Amino acid sequence: MLVLAAIFSAAATLHAAWLRRVMEMTNREIAALHAGHDRPVANDAAPELLLARIEFLAKRDDVDNARPLLVTLDATAQDDLAAKAHYALGNALLRRAFELIERGDLDEAGPFVNLSKREYRRALQLWPSYWDAKFNFDVAARLIRDYPAFEQENGDVLEAEPKKLWTDVPGVPKGLP
């Protein structure tokens, strides 16, 4: 019986040491990403590491490479981390919209604003009290109005007849009065 207890104790100690090593490696990778050093991250990585990689990519406006990691993070039960990731992607999309607005490409900015609002909405669905997401959603919502009659609740798809849509970015009226 004593030998069995000693074997179990040794196995538990080895397992704890292995878990500690994995956590230390994960923390190093997160610190490197926060310091601006690119690190590849596997889809089965810890949720905190996935979030750090998504934030790294979002700061560099690399939304396309961040999206698969976001899908993986959404599948975890870490709603607060997923909300932060959606917020980071929303910020990247809104930054792109602001760049286009400053250059005067108002028609091209509209989709980026709508995509950023969708990301902020998703962040708020996951974490309703996330104040930063509420604030940024309000900023994006002031840029382009929502038209509930056109939106479908399934997947935030905007469908409308082309004649009923018009440019609604402030400053450039189009069409007849």
C-alpha positions in Angstrom: 0.0 0.0 0.0 2.9 2.3 0.9 4.5 1.7 -2.5 1.3 2.5 -4.3 1.0 5.8 -2.4 4.6 6.6 -3.3 4.0 5.9 -7.0 0.9 8.0 -7.0 2.7 10.8 -5.2 5.6 10.7 -7.7 3.2 10.7 -10.6 1.2 13.7 -9.2 4.5 15.6 -8.6 5.7 14.9 -12.2 2.3 16.0 -13.6 2.4 19.2 -11.6 5.9 19.9 -12.7 4.9 19.4 -16.3 1.9 21.7 -15.9 4.1 24.4 -14.4 6.5 24.1 -17.3 3.7 24.5 -19.8 2.4 27.5 -18.0 5.8 29.1 -17.9 6.3 28.6 -21.6 2.8 30.0 -22.3 3.6 33.0 -20.1 6.9 33.6 -22.0 5.1 33.4 -25.4 2.4 35.9 -24.1 5.1 38.3 -22.9 6.9 38.1 -26.2 3.7 38.8 -28.1 3.0 41.8 -25.8 6.5 43.0 -26.4 5.9 43.0 -30.2 7.7 39.8 -31.1 5.8 37.6 -33.5 5.3 34.1 -32.3 3.3 31.4 -34.1 0.5 30.0 -32.0 -1.2 26.6 -32.6 -5.0 26.4 -32.6 -4.9 24.2 -29.6 -3.0 26.7 -27.5 -4.2 28.0 -24.2 -7.0 30.6 -24.5 -4.8 33.3 -23.0 -2.1 32.7 -25.6 -4.7 32.8 -28.4 -6.0 36.1 -27.1 -2.4 37.5 -27.0 -1.8 36.4 -30.6 -5.2 37.9 -31.8 -4.3 41.2 -30.1 -0.9 41.1 -31.7 -2.4 40.6 -35.1 -5.1 43.1 -34.6 -2.6 45.8 -33.6 -0.9 45.2 -37.0 -4.3 45.2 -38.8 -3.9 41.6 -39.8 -7.5 40.6 -39.3 -7.5 37.8 -41.9 -4.9 35.8 -39.9 -6.6 36.6 -36.6 -10.0 35.3 -37.6 -9.3 31.6 -37.4 -7.8 32.0 -34.0 -10.9 33.9 -32.9 -13.1 31.1 -34.1 -11.0 28.7 -32.0 -11.2 31.1 -29.0 -15.0 31.4 -29.4 -15.2 27.6 -29.0 -13.7 27.7 -25.5 -15.7 28.6 -22.5 -13.7 31.7 -21.9 -16.3 34.3 -22.7 -14.3 37.2 -21.2 -11.2 36.4 -23.3 -13.3 35.9 -26.4 -15.0 39.3 -25.8 -11.6 41.0 -25.6 -10.5 39.3 -28.8 -13.7 40.6 -30.6 -13.0 44.0 -29.2 -9.5 43.9 -30.5 -10.7 43.0 -34.0 -13.4 45.6 -33.8 -10.7 48.2 -33.0 -8.5 47.1 -36.0 -11.5 47.4 -38.3 -12.5 50.8 -37.0 -8.9 52.0 -37.3 -9.0 51.0 -41.0 -12.3 52.8 -41.4 -10.9 56.0 -39.9 -7.9 55.8 -42.2 -10.2 55.5 -45.2 -12.4 58.4 -43.9 -9.3 60.6 -43.4 -8.3 59.9 -47.0 -11.7 60.7 -48.2 -12.7 57.2 -49.3 -16.1 57.3 -47.6 -17.8 54.6 -49.6 -14.9 52.2 -48.8 -15.0 53.0 -45.1 -18.7 52.0 -44.6 -18.1 48.2 -44.6 -15.3 48.5 -42.2 -17.5 50.5 -39.8 -20.2 47.9 -40.1 -17.8 45.0 -39.5 -16.4 46.8 -36.4 -19.9 47.3 -35.0 -20.5 43.5 -35.5 -17.4 42.7 -33.6 -18.3 45.1 -30.8 -21.8 43.6 -30.7 -20.4 40.1 -30.3 -18.0 41.3 -27.6 -21.0 42.7 -25.7 -23.0 39.5 -26.2 -20.2 37.6 -24.5 -19.5 40.2 -21.8 -22.5 42.7 -21.5 -20.7 44.9 -19.0 -17.6 45.5 -21.1 -17.5 49.3 -21.0 -14.8 49.8 -23.6 -16.7 47.7 -26.1 -19.9 49.8 -25.3 -18.0 53.0 -25.9 -16.4 52.0 -29.1 -19.7 50.5 -30.4 -21.2 53.9 -29.7 -18.5 55.7 -31.7 -18.9 53.3 -34.6 -22.7 53.6 -34.5 -22.4 57.4 -34.7 -20.4 57.0 -38.0 -23.0 54.9 -39.8 -26.6 54.5 -38.6 -28.1 51.1 -38.2 -31.2 50.3 -40.3 -33.1 47.6 -38.4 -35.6 47.1 -41.3 -32.7 45.9 -43.5 -30.9 43.8 -41.0 -31.6 40.1 -40.3 -31.0 38.7 -36.9 -29.4 35.6 -38.3 -25.7 36.4 -38.7 -26.0 40.1 -38.9 -26.5 40.0 -42.7 -27.6 43.2 -44.3 -30.0 42.6 -47.1 -31.9 45.3 -48.9 -32.9 46.3 -52.4 -30.1 48.4 -54.0 -32.4 51.3 -54.6 -33.2 51.6 -50.9 -29.5 51.9 -49.8 -27.6 55.1 -49.8 -24.3 56.4 -48.6 -24.7 57.5 -45.0 -21.2 58.4 -44.0 -21.5 62.0 -43.0 -20.2 64.7 -45.4 -20.9 63.3 -48.8 -24.5 63.5 -49.9 -25.4 61.4 -52.9 -28.5 61.2 -55.0 -31.3 63.6 -55.6 -33.0 65.4 -52.8 
